[in-house]
């Protein structure tokens, strides 16, 4: 049975819905292309490539967001991302797992350190440093303090021999002060004329002056004799280190007998201050107004135990040796773009081991910009100064950080505190160019 052709022909639905659907799909595709362009601009914005082809070549007009991607700040940010990635080379030794080992002395008087640090002897492990004669050429030797005669033979014998003549000098200065009518009360074994056992600081608080006669006149040899006088609030009369003023809380807070010729003038000053309250109060004014920043920077060094500072120094040297290997030498440490150069440097607080990344731009590479960048970085990290819990509350201050000095890692504290200073911006630039990924320490006060 056949069916006529006309009756078998397929019936098409109403074409209007199909047309509408086609238009909708086309609109979605168009919007998708716009979104892809926007995403491409975003990817371009965050890329870490040195040189990314400009989008202006592929389009006659740029959107506002696309034009931002070519701005100066974005160029520098891409450089920072690049340097953060490329300069991030891991050191072979993790001191948290494999701490610095120092032999020849036992660990005591300190509990924590910013770097793994162990004193004593390690089984089947060569120490990194020793107080004894090293058994291996790679082991560093630590020289002991000159304070105790027990160690004279392993240090400078000629310095030890000078000690006897120095004791004669101190005795002579004491006799001269007494002949000039300076009444001296002595509670110690030297020139003792007062009986009974007393608390030193408590007793010194009753006196306007105290004699801080040190056992040596070597530079930087300053002991508790001087600092306990300051704690007591008296004016120390010093026979000792020739650079004692470097340790003074203010310029008028110390009387110094350098030679026997100074005794008469010091005695005259003592008599004047003792009878003139205004002049004496000027000498101890620092107690009420606070000590100088230089004094804080010096004393705060003791907030970190000397044994910990030793381990930080040794760990730093170990890392510096590894930085001479090819992996570290390949670090770019700077990024050059059409907008300028970004330098990658590292900064840590004195007394701590961990370093933080800082980026400086060539167009503003100055001492002021270095300080500003360091201050901003550590402020954003909510950094707490290493001395915060150690200082007396009266001079602890608030939470704001204040920079006293920024200097290259590796300087002695004598150099850092008293002699080193970048001469100008050009001197800083020269140092950073000469030392890729330069490392600095900052002292907060």
Sine and cosine of phi, psi and omega as CSV:
sin_phi,cos_phi,sin_psi,cos_psi,sin_omega,cos_omega
0.00,0.00,0.85,-0.53,-0.07,-1.00
-1.00,-0.08,0.42,-0.91,0.03,-1.00
-0.91,-0.41,0.75,-0.67,0.00,-1.00
-0.86,0.50,0.58,-0.82,-0.05,-1.00
-0.84,0.55,-0.61,0.79,-0.02,-1.00
-0.90,0.43,-0.53,0.85,0.00,-1.00
-0.98,0.17,-0.35,0.94,0.01,-1.00
-1.00,0.00,-0.13,0.99,-0.05,-1.00
-0.91,0.41,0.69,-0.72,-0.07,-1.00
-0.91,0.41,0.68,-0.73,0.01,-1.00
-1.00,-0.01,0.88,-0.47,0.00,-1.00
-1.00,0.09,0.63,-0.78,0.04,-1.00
-0.95,0.32,0.04,-1.00,0.05,-1.00
-0.88,0.48,0.84,-0.55,-0.10,-0.99
-0.96,0.29,-0.22,0.98,-0.09,-1.00
-0.88,0.47,-0.73,0.69,0.00,-1.00
-0.88,0.47,-0.59,0.81,0.00,-1.00
-0.91,0.42,-0.67,0.74,0.02,-1.00
-0.88,0.48,-0.67,0.74,0.01,-1.00
-0.89,0.46,-0.69,0.72,0.00,-1.00
-0.89,0.46,-0.65,0.76,0.01,-1.00
-0.88,0.48,-0.69,0.72,0.01,-1.00
-0.88,0.47,-0.68,0.74,-0.01,-1.00
-0.89,0.45,-0.71,0.71,0.01,-1.00
-0.88,0.48,-0.70,0.72,0.02,-1.00
-0.87,0.49,-0.64,0.77,0.01,-1.00
-0.90,0.43,-0.67,0.74,0.01,-1.00
-0.89,0.45,-0.69,0.73,0.01,-1.00
-0.88,0.48,-0.66,0.75,0.00,-1.00
-0.90,0.44,-0.72,0.69,0.03,-1.00
-0.90,0.44,-0.59,0.81,0.03,-1.00
-0.88,0.47,-0.65,0.76,0.02,-1.00
-0.90,0.45,-0.64,0.77,0.06,-1.00
-0.89,0.46,-0.66,0.75,-0.01,-1.00
-0.91,0.41,-0.64,0.77,0.04,-1.00
-0.88,0.47,-0.63,0.77,0.04,-1.00
-0.90,0.44,-0.65,0.76,0.02,-1.00
-0.90,0.43,-0.69,0.73,0.03,-1.00
-0.91,0.42,-0.60,0.80,0.03,-1.00
-0.89,0.46,-0.64,0.77,0.05,-1.00
-0.89,0.45,-0.62,0.78,0.01,-1.00
-0.91,0.41,-0.69,0.73,0.05,-1.00
-0.88,0.48,-0.68,0.74,0.04,-1.00
-0.87,0.50,-0.64,0.77,-0.02,-1.00
-0.88,0.48,-0.63,0.78,-0.12,-0.99
-0.98,-0.19,0.02,1.00,-0.02,-1.00
-0.88,0.47,0.46,-0.89,-0.01,-1.00
-0.96,-0.28,0.22,0.97,0.04,-1.00
-0.94,0.34,0.49,-0.87,0.07,-1.00
-0.90,0.44,-0.80,0.60,-0.06,-1.00
-0.81,-0.59,0.90,-0.43,-0.01,-1.00
-0.94,-0.33,0.74,-0.67,-0.02,-1.00
-0.81,0.59,0.71,-0.71,-0.04,-1.00
-0.93,0.37,0.68,-0.73,0.02,-1.00
-0.94,0.34,-0.30,0.95,-0.04,-1.00
-0.91,0.41,-0.36,0.93,0.01,-1.00
-0.95,0.31,-0.42,0.91,-0.08,-1.00
-0.97,-0.24,0.02,1.00,-0.03,-1.00
-0.52,-0.86,0.67,-0.74,-0.01,-1.00
-0.97,0.23,-0.33,0.94,0.03,-1.00
-0.66,-0.75,0.59,-0.81,-0.01,-1.00
-0.92,-0.39,0.58,-0.81,0.10,-0.99
-0.96,0.27,0.19,-0.98,0.00,-1.00
-0.87,0.49,-0.68,0.73,-0.02,-1.00
-0.92,0.40,-0.57,0.82,0.01,-1.00
-0.94,0.33,-0.60,0.80,0.02,-1.00
-0.92,0.39,-0.53,0.85,0.05,-1.00
-0.89,0.45,-0.51,0.86,-0.06,-1.00
-0.91,0.42,-0.34,0.94,0.00,-1.00
-0.98,-0.21,0.18,0.98,-0.04,-1.00
-0.96,0.28,0.23,-0.97,-0.04,-1.00
-0.89,0.46,-0.71,0.71,-0.02,-1.00
-0.87,0.49,-0.63,0.78,-0.01,-1.00
-0.93,0.38,-0.61,0.80,0.08,-1.00
-0.86,0.51,-0.72,0.70,-0.03,-1.00
-0.93,0.37,-0.59,0.81,0.02,-1.00
-0.91,0.41,-0.63,0.78,0.04,-1.00
-0.89,0.45,-0.62,0.79,0.05,-1.00
-0.90,0.45,-0.66,0.75,-0.01,-1.00
-0.90,0.43,-0.66,0.75,0.04,-1.00
-0.89,0.45,-0.69,0.73,0.02,-1.00
-0.86,0.50,-0.74,0.67,-0.04,-1.00
-0.92,0.38,-0.61,0.79,0.01,-1.00
-0.87,0.49,-0.58,0.81,-0.01,-1.00
-0.98,0.18,-0.77,0.64,-0.14,-0.99
-0.96,0.28,-0.50,0.87,-0.02,-1.00
-1.00,0.05,-0.10,1.00,-0.08,-1.00
-0.99,0.13,0.95,0.30,0.04,-1.00
-1.00,-0.09,0.77,-0.63,-0.03,-1.00
-0.98,0.17,0.71,-0.70,0.07,-1.00
-0.96,0.29,0.52,-0.86,-0.03,-1.00
-0.90,0.43,-0.65,0.76,-0.11,-0.99
-0.98,-0.18,0.81,-0.59,0.09,-1.00
-0.98,-0.19,0.94,-0.34,-0.09,-1.00
-0.95,0.32,-0.23,0.97,0.12,-0.99
-0.95,0.32,-0.52,0.86,0.03,-1.00
-1.00,-0.07,-0.65,0.76,-0.04,-1.00
-0.85,-0.52,0.99,0.13,-0.12,-0.99
-0.92,0.39,0.35,-0.94,0.13,-0.99
-0.87,0.49,0.74,-0.68,-0.02,-1.00
-0.91,-0.42,0.83,-0.55,0.03,-1.00
-0.88,-0.48,0.83,-0.55,-0.02,-1.00
-0.97,-0.24,0.26,-0.97,0.04,-1.00
1.00,-0.04,0.04,1.00,0.04,-1.00
-0.40,-0.92,0.49,-0.87,0.00,-1.00
-0.99,-0.10,0.57,-0.82,0.04,-1.00
-0.95,0.30,0.76,-0.65,0.05,-1.00
-0.33,-0.95,0.34,-0.94,0.09,-1.00
0.93,0.36,0.13,0.99,0.07,-1.00
-0.48,-0.88,0.50,-0.87,-0.14,-0.99
-0.88,-0.48,-0.46,0.89,-0.09,-1.00
-0.64,-0.77,0.36,-0.93,0.00,-1.00
-0.44,-0.90,0.46,-0.89,-0.04,-1.00
-0.97,0.24,-0.11,0.99,0.09,-1.00
-0.75,-0.67,0.52,-0.85,0.04,-1.00
-0.84,0.54,0.79,-0.61,-0.17,-0.99
-0.53,-0.85,0.79,-0.61,-0.02,-1.00
-0.67,-0.75,0.73,-0.68,0.06,-1.00
-0.95,-0.32,0.65,-0.76,-0.01,-1.00
0.74,-0.68,-0.54,-0.84,-0.03,-1.00
-0.80,-0.60,0.73,-0.68,0.02,-1.00
-0.97,-0.26,0.75,-0.66,0.01,-1.00
-0.91,0.42,0.79,-0.61,0.05,-1.00
0.86,0.51,0.47,0.88,0.03,-1.00
-0.72,-0.70,0.73,-0.68,0.04,-1.00
-0.98,0.21,0.78,-0.63,-0.01,-1.00
-0.93,0.38,0.46,-0.89,0.06,-1.00
-0.97,0.22,-0.47,0.88,0.01,-1.00
-0.43,-0.90,0.35,-0.94,-0.02,-1.00
-0.54,-0.84,0.50,-0.86,0.11,-0.99
-0.99,0.10,-0.22,0.98,0.01,-1.00
-0.99,-0.10,-0.10,-0.99,0.09,-1.00
-0.94,0.33,0.81,-0.58,-0.05,-1.00
-0.89,0.46,0.65,-0.76,0.06,-1.00
-1.00,-0.03,-0.15,0.99,-0.03,-1.00
-0.66,-0.75,0.63,-0.78,-0.05,-1.00
-0.89,0.46,-0.39,0.92,-0.01,-1.00
-0.99,0.10,-0.12,0.99,0.01,-1.00
-1.00,0.03,0.82,-0.57,-0.01,-1.00
-0.97,0.24,0.56,-0.83,0.05,-1.00
-0.97,-0.24,0.70,-0.72,-0.02,-1.00
-0.97,-0.25,0.82,-0.57,0.06,-1.00
-1.00,0.06,0.71,-0.71,-0.03,-1.00
-0.98,0.22,0.21,-0.98,0.06,-1.00
-0.91,0.42,0.45,-0.89,0.06,-1.00
-0.99,0.12,0.02,1.00,-0.13,-0.99
-0.90,0.44,-0.63,0.78,-0.07,-1.00
-0.98,-0.20,0.73,-0.68,0.01,-1.00
-0.90,0.43,-0.27,0.96,0.01,-1.00
-0.85,0.52,-0.46,0.89,-0.10,-0.99
-0.97,-0.26,0.13,0.99,-0.09,-1.00
-0.88,0.48,-0.64,0.76,-0.10,-1.00
-0.90,0.45,-0.53,0.85,-0.03,-1.00
-1.00,-0.04,0.09,1.00,0.06,-1.00
-0.83,-0.56,-0.69,-0.72,-0.08,-1.00
-1.00,-0.08,0.95,-0.32,-0.05,-1.00
-0.92,0.39,-0.56,0.83,-0.04,-1.00
-0.90,0.43,-0.53,0.85,0.07,-1.00
-0.92,0.39,-0.65,0.76,0.01,-1.00
-0.89,0.45,-0.61,0.79,-0.02,-1.00
-0.92,0.39,-0.49,0.87,0.00,-1.00
-0.95,0.32,-0.28,0.96,-0.08,-1.00
-0.89,0.45,-0.62,0.79,-0.04,-1.00
-0.90,0.44,-0.66,0.75,0.03,-1.00
-0.93,0.36,-0.52,0.86,0.04,-1.00
-0.92,0.39,-0.61,0.79,0.05,-1.00
-0.89,0.45,-0.59,0.81,0.07,-1.00
-0.91,0.42,-0.64,0.77,0.03,-1.00
-0.88,0.47,-0.71,0.70,0.00,-1.00
-0.88,0.48,-0.70,0.71,0.02,-1.00
-0.88,0.48,-0.64,0.77,0.02,-1.00
-0.91,0.41,-0.67,0.74,0.02,-1.00
-0.89,0.46,-0.62,0.78,0.02,-1.00
-0.90,0.44,-0.70,0.71,0.00,-1.00
-0.90,0.44,-0.64,0.77,-0.01,-1.00
-0.91,0.41,-0.62,0.78,0.04,-1.00
-0.89,0.46,-0.67,0.74,0.00,-1.00
-0.91,0.41,-0.62,0.79,0.03,-1.00
-0.92,0.40,-0.37,0.93,0.04,-1.00
-1.00,-0.08,0.37,0.93,0.11,-0.99
0.93,0.38,0.53,0.85,0.16,-0.99
-1.00,-0.10,0.93,-0.37,-0.03,-1.00
-0.97,0.24,0.79,-0.61,-0.06,-1.00
-0.86,-0.51,0.81,-0.58,0.13,-0.99
-0.97,-0.24,0.84,-0.55,-0.02,-1.00
-0.89,-0.46,0.83,-0.57,0.01,-1.00
-0.97,-0.25,-0.06,1.00,-0.06,-1.00
-0.99,-0.14,-0.13,-0.99,-0.04,-1.00
-0.96,0.28,-0.42,0.91,0.00,-1.00
-1.00,0.03,0.85,-0.52,0.06,-1.00
0.86,0.51,0.57,0.82,-0.09,-1.00
-0.90,0.43,0.80,-0.59,0.08,-1.00
-0.68,-0.73,0.14,0.99,0.06,-1.00
-0.80,-0.60,0.67,-0.74,-0.07,-1.00
-0.99,-0.12,0.30,-0.96,0.09,-1.00
1.00,-0.06,0.44,-0.90,0.07,-1.00
-1.00,-0.04,0.77,-0.63,-0.07,-1.00
-0.75,-0.66,0.35,-0.94,0.15,-0.99
-0.98,0.17,0.82,-0.57,-0.17,-0.99
-0.87,0.49,-0.80,0.60,-0.07,-1.00
-0.90,0.43,-0.68,0.73,0.02,-1.00
-0.87,0.50,-0.66,0.75,0.00,-1.00
-0.93,0.36,-0.66,0.75,-0.02,-1.00
-0.89,0.46,-0.43,0.90,-0.01,-1.00
-0.90,0.44,-0.30,0.95,0.00,-1.00
-1.00,0.09,-0.12,0.99,-0.09,-1.00
-0.91,-0.42,0.58,-0.82,0.07,-1.00
-0.97,0.25,-0.47,0.88,-0.02,-1.00
-0.76,-0.65,0.46,-0.89,0.09,-1.00
-0.64,-0.77,0.59,-0.81,-0.01,-1.00
-1.00,0.03,0.87,-0.49,0.05,-1.00
-0.94,-0.35,0.99,0.17,-0.02,-1.00
-1.00,-0.09,0.94,-0.33,-0.07,-1.00
-0.99,0.11,0.33,-0.94,-0.01,-1.00
-0.99,0.17,-0.05,1.00,-0.01,-1.00
-0.47,-0.88,0.46,-0.89,0.09,-1.00
-0.94,-0.35,0.48,0.88,0.07,-1.00
-0.96,0.28,0.53,-0.85,0.04,-1.00
-0.84,0.54,0.69,-0.72,0.03,-1.00
0.95,0.30,0.04,1.00,0.03,-1.00
-0.99,0.13,1.00,-0.05,-0.02,-1.00
-0.75,-0.66,0.81,-0.58,-0.11,-0.99
-0.87,-0.49,-0.22,-0.98,-0.02,-1.00
-0.89,0.45,-0.35,0.94,0.04,-1.00
-0.83,0.55,-0.66,0.75,0.00,-1.00
-0.97,0.22,-0.76,0.65,-0.11,-0.99
-0.94,0.34,-0.54,0.84,0.06,-1.00
-0.93,0.37,-0.50,0.87,0.09,-1.00
-0.90,0.44,-0.67,0.74,0.03,-1.00
-0.91,0.40,-0.68,0.73,0.02,-1.00
-0.86,0.51,-0.63,0.78,-0.01,-1.00
-0.95,0.32,-0.35,0.94,0.02,-1.00
1.00,-0.05,0.17,0.99,0.02,-1.00
-1.00,-0.08,0.14,-0.99,0.04,-1.00
-1.00,-0.09,0.89,-0.45,-0.03,-1.00
-0.97,0.25,0.70,-0.72,0.14,-0.99
-0.97,-0.24,0.94,-0.35,-0.23,-0.97
-0.97,-0.23,0.72,-0.69,0.26,-0.97
-0.84,-0.55,0.95,-0.32,-0.10,-1.00
0.13,-0.99,-0.78,-0.63,-0.11,-0.99
-0.84,0.55,0.73,-0.68,0.01,-1.00
-0.91,0.42,-0.35,0.94,-0.01,-1.00
-0.96,-0.28,0.60,0.80,-0.06,-1.00
-0.87,0.49,-0.47,0.88,0.00,-1.00
-0.89,0.46,-0.42,0.91,0.07,-1.00
-0.90,0.43,-0.36,0.93,-0.06,-1.00
-0.98,-0.21,0.04,1.00,-0.10,-1.00
-1.00,0.09,0.61,-0.79,0.03,-1.00
-0.95,0.31,-0.32,0.95,0.10,-0.99
-0.38,-0.92,0.27,-0.96,-0.10,-0.99
-0.92,0.39,-0.41,0.91,-0.06,-1.00
-0.97,-0.25,0.22,0.98,-0.14,-0.99
-1.00,-0.03,-0.05,1.00,-0.10,-0.99
-0.71,-0.70,0.62,-0.78,0.19,-0.98
-0.94,-0.33,0.76,-0.66,-0.17,-0.99
-0.83,-0.56,0.84,-0.53,0.11,-0.99
-0.99,-0.14,0.99,-0.17,-0.01,-1.00
-0.99,0.12,-0.68,0.73,0.02,-1.00
-0.72,-0.69,0.16,-0.99,0.02,-1.00
-0.91,0.42,-0.39,0.92,0.04,-1.00
-0.92,0.38,-0.31,0.95,-0.01,-1.00
-0.99,0.11,-0.25,0.97,-0.14,-0.99
-0.87,0.50,-0.72,0.70,-0.06,-1.00
-0.89,0.46,-0.70,0.72,-0.02,-1.00
-0.94,0.35,-0.58,0.81,0.04,-1.00
-0.92,0.40,-0.67,0.75,0.03,-1.00
-0.89,0.46,-0.64,0.77,0.02,-1.00
-0.90,0.44,-0.67,0.74,0.02,-1.00
-0.90,0.43,-0.65,0.76,0.02,-1.00
-0.87,0.49,-0.69,0.72,0.00,-1.00
-0.90,0.43,-0.64,0.77,0.01,-1.00
-0.90,0.43,-0.74,0.67,-0.02,-1.00
-0.90,0.43,-0.57,0.82,-0.03,-1.00
-0.92,0.39,-0.44,0.90,-0.05,-1.00
-0.96,-0.28,-0.07,1.00,-0.02,-1.00
-0.84,-0.55,0.99,-0.10,-0.06,-1.00
-0.85,0.53,-0.60,0.80,-0.01,-1.00
-0.90,0.44,-0.70,0.71,0.00,-1.00
-0.92,0.39,-0.65,0.76,0.00,-1.00
-0.91,0.41,-0.68,0.74,0.01,-1.00
-0.88,0.47,-0.50,0.87,0.06,-1.00
-0.91,0.41,-0.57,0.82,0.00,-1.00
-0.93,0.36,-0.52,0.85,-0.03,-1.00
-0.95,-0.32,0.33,0.94,-0.03,-1.00
-0.87,0.49,-0.51,0.86,-0.02,-1.00
-0.86,0.51,-0.42,0.91,-0.01,-1.00
-0.91,0.41,-0.48,0.88,-0.06,-1.00
-0.98,-0.17,-0.53,0.85,-0.01,-1.00
-1.00,-0.08,-0.18,0.98,-0.03,-1.00
1.00,-0.09,0.50,-0.86,0.00,-1.00
-0.95,0.30,0.22,-0.98,0.01,-1.00
-0.93,0.38,0.34,-0.94,0.05,-1.00
-0.89,0.46,-0.57,0.82,0.01,-1.00
-0.90,0.43,-0.60,0.80,0.04,-1.00
-0.93,0.37,-0.69,0.73,0.03,-1.00
-0.87,0.50,-0.71,0.70,-0.03,-1.00
-0.88,0.48,-0.58,0.82,0.01,-1.00
-0.95,0.30,-0.79,0.62,-0.08,-1.00
-0.93,0.36,-0.56,0.83,-0.02,-1.00
-0.89,0.45,-0.31,0.95,0.05,-1.00
-0.85,0.52,-0.54,0.84,-0.02,-1.00
-0.97,0.25,-0.09,1.00,0.05,-1.00
-0.91,0.42,-0.40,0.91,0.08,-1.00
-0.95,-0.32,0.82,-0.58,-0.08,-1.00
-0.84,0.54,0.58,-0.81,-0.04,-1.00
-0.85,0.52,-0.54,0.84,0.03,-1.00
-0.92,0.39,-0.62,0.78,0.05,-1.00
-0.93,0.37,-0.68,0.74,0.03,-1.00
-0.87,0.49,-0.59,0.81,0.05,-1.00
-0.89,0.46,-0.71,0.71,0.00,-1.00
-0.91,0.41,-0.61,0.79,0.06,-1.00
-0.88,0.48,-0.68,0.74,0.01,-1.00
-0.89,0.46,-0.71,0.70,-0.02,-1.00
-0.91,0.42,-0.70,0.71,0.00,-1.00
-0.89,0.46,-0.61,0.79,0.04,-1.00
-0.89,0.45,-0.67,0.74,0.03,-1.00
-0.90,0.44,-0.64,0.77,0.02,-1.00
-0.89,0.45,-0.68,0.73,0.03,-1.00
-0.92,0.39,-0.61,0.80,0.01,-1.00
-0.89,0.45,-0.59,0.81,0.06,-1.00
-0.90,0.44,-0.68,0.74,0.00,-1.00
-0.93,0.37,-0.49,0.87,0.01,-1.00
-0.92,0.38,-0.18,0.98,0.06,-1.00
-1.00,0.06,-0.11,0.99,0.01,-1.00
-0.98,0.21,0.23,-0.97,-0.12,-0.99
-0.89,0.46,-0.61,0.79,-0.02,-1.00
-0.84,0.54,-0.71,0.70,-0.02,-1.00
-0.98,0.22,-0.54,0.84,0.00,-1.00
-0.92,0.38,-0.35,0.94,0.01,-1.00
-0.99,0.13,-0.13,0.99,0.01,-1.00
-0.87,0.50,0.71,-0.71,0.01,-1.00
-0.93,0.36,-0.68,0.73,0.05,-1.00
0.90,0.43,-0.17,0.99,0.13,-0.99
-0.46,-0.89,0.43,-0.91,-0.05,-1.00
-0.78,-0.63,0.84,-0.54,-0.02,-1.00
-0.97,-0.24,0.84,-0.55,0.06,-1.00
-0.79,-0.61,0.06,-1.00,-0.01,-1.00
-0.92,0.39,-0.26,0.96,0.01,-1.00
-1.00,-0.03,-0.21,0.98,-0.04,-1.00
0.63,-0.78,-0.27,-0.96,-0.05,-1.00
-0.90,-0.44,0.66,-0.75,0.11,-0.99
-0.94,-0.35,0.80,-0.60,0.01,-1.00
-0.98,-0.21,0.71,-0.70,0.03,-1.00
-0.98,-0.19,0.88,-0.47,0.07,-1.00
-0.82,-0.57,0.22,-0.98,0.00,-1.00
-0.82,-0.57,0.64,-0.76,-0.04,-1.00
-0.71,-0.71,0.67,-0.74,0.11,-0.99
-0.72,-0.70,0.39,-0.92,0.08,-1.00
-0.98,0.20,0.60,-0.80,0.10,-0.99
-0.85,0.53,0.74,-0.67,-0.03,-1.00
0.99,-0.11,-0.10,0.99,0.07,-1.00
-0.85,-0.53,0.37,-0.93,-0.06,-1.00
-0.98,-0.18,-0.58,0.82,-0.08,-1.00
-0.93,0.37,0.67,-0.74,0.01,-1.00
-0.96,-0.27,0.51,-0.86,0.06,-1.00
-0.91,-0.41,0.57,-0.82,0.01,-1.00
-0.98,0.20,0.70,-0.71,0.08,-1.00
-0.76,-0.65,0.63,-0.77,0.00,-1.00
-0.88,-0.48,0.76,-0.65,0.00,-1.00
-0.86,-0.51,0.64,-0.77,-0.03,-1.00
-0.99,-0.16,0.61,-0.79,-0.08,-1.00
-0.88,0.48,-0.52,0.85,-0.01,-1.00
-0.95,0.32,-0.24,0.97,-0.01,-1.00
-0.63,-0.78,0.74,0.67,-0.03,-1.00
-1.00,0.01,1.00,0.01,-0.08,-1.00
-0.66,-0.75,0.21,-0.98,0.03,-1.00
-0.90,0.44,-0.62,0.79,0.01,-1.00
-0.92,0.39,-0.66,0.75,0.00,-1.00
-0.93,0.37,-0.54,0.84,0.08,-1.00
-0.89,0.46,-0.75,0.67,0.02,-1.00
-0.87,0.50,-0.70,0.71,-0.03,-1.00
-0.90,0.45,-0.66,0.75,-0.01,-1.00
-0.92,0.40,-0.66,0.75,0.02,-1.00
-0.91,0.41,-0.70,0.71,-0.01,-1.00
-0.89,0.46,-0.68,0.73,0.01,-1.00
-0.91,0.42,-0.70,0.72,-0.03,-1.00
-0.86,0.51,-0.78,0.63,-0.07,-1.00
-0.96,0.29,-0.47,0.88,0.08,-1.00
-0.93,0.37,-0.69,0.72,0.03,-1.00
-0.90,0.44,-0.47,0.88,0.03,-1.00
-0.99,0.14,0.01,1.00,-0.09,-1.00
0.80,0.60,0.68,0.73,-0.08,-1.00
-0.93,0.36,0.68,-0.73,0.09,-1.00
-0.96,-0.28,0.82,-0.58,-0.03,-1.00
-0.86,0.52,0.59,-0.81,-0.12,-0.99
-0.89,0.45,-0.39,0.92,-0.05,-1.00
-1.00,-0.05,-0.01,1.00,-0.20,-0.98
-0.79,0.61,-0.71,0.71,-0.07,-1.00
-1.00,0.05,-0.15,0.99,-0.07,-1.00
-1.00,-0.09,-0.46,0.89,-0.03,-1.00
-0.94,0.33,0.47,-0.88,0.18,-0.98
-0.87,0.50,0.60,-0.80,-0.09,-1.00
-0.85,0.52,-0.51,0.86,-0.06,-1.00
-0.90,0.43,-0.42,0.91,0.00,-1.00
-0.86,-0.51,0.33,0.94,-0.03,-1.00
-0.97,0.24,-0.52,0.85,0.03,-1.00
0.96,0.28,-0.10,-0.99,0.00,-1.00
-1.00,0.04,-0.49,-0.87,-0.05,-1.00
-1.00,-0.10,-0.11,0.99,0.00,-1.00
-0.95,0.32,0.64,-0.77,0.02,-1.00
-1.00,-0.06,0.62,-0.78,0.06,-1.00
-0.76,-0.65,0.79,-0.61,-0.06,-1.00
-1.00,0.04,0.76,-0.65,0.10,-0.99
-0.99,-0.14,-0.69,0.73,-0.06,-1.00
-0.42,-0.91,0.61,-0.79,0.20,-0.98
-0.83,-0.55,0.77,-0.64,-0.09,-1.00
-0.52,-0.86,0.35,-0.94,0.00,-1.00
-0.91,0.41,0.62,-0.78,0.10,-0.99
-0.88,0.47,0.67,-0.74,0.03,-1.00
0.91,-0.41,-0.24,0.97,0.05,-1.00
-0.97,0.24,0.47,-0.88,0.16,-0.99
-0.95,0.31,0.32,-0.95,0.03,-1.00
-0.92,0.40,-0.50,0.87,0.09,-1.00
-0.88,0.47,-0.71,0.71,0.04,-1.00
-0.91,0.42,-0.72,0.69,-0.08,-1.00
-0.89,0.46,-0.67,0.74,-0.10,-0.99
-0.99,0.13,-0.57,0.82,-0.23,-0.97
-0.86,-0.51,-0.38,0.93,-0.11,-0.99
-0.84,-0.55,-0.50,0.87,-0.09,-1.00
-0.99,0.15,0.63,-0.78,0.13,-0.99
-0.23,-0.97,0.74,-0.67,0.13,-0.99
-0.91,0.42,0.75,-0.66,-0.07,-1.00
-0.92,0.38,-0.63,0.78,-0.04,-1.00
-0.26,-0.97,-0.09,-1.00,-0.01,-1.00
-0.89,0.45,-0.60,0.80,0.00,-1.00
-0.90,0.43,-0.56,0.83,0.02,-1.00
-0.92,0.40,-0.65,0.76,0.06,-1.00
-0.90,0.44,-0.72,0.70,0.00,-1.00
-0.86,0.50,-0.69,0.72,0.01,-1.00
-0.87,0.49,-0.66,0.75,0.00,-1.00
-0.90,0.43,-0.70,0.72,-0.04,-1.00
-0.93,0.37,-0.63,0.78,0.04,-1.00
-0.92,0.40,-0.61,0.79,-0.05,-1.00
-0.98,0.21,-0.41,0.91,-0.06,-1.00
-0.84,-0.54,1.00,0.08,-0.01,-1.00
-0.83,0.56,0.64,-0.77,-0.08,-1.00
0.81,0.59,0.73,0.68,-0.06,-1.00
-0.83,0.56,0.59,-0.81,-0.03,-1.00
-0.92,-0.38,0.72,-0.70,-0.02,-1.00
-0.78,-0.63,0.37,-0.93,0.19,-0.98
-0.89,-0.45,0.54,-0.84,0.03,-1.00
-0.85,-0.53,0.64,-0.77,0.09,-1.00
-0.95,-0.32,0.87,-0.50,0.08,-1.00
-0.99,-0.11,0.61,-0.79,0.08,-1.00
-0.81,-0.58,0.00,0.00,0.00,0.00
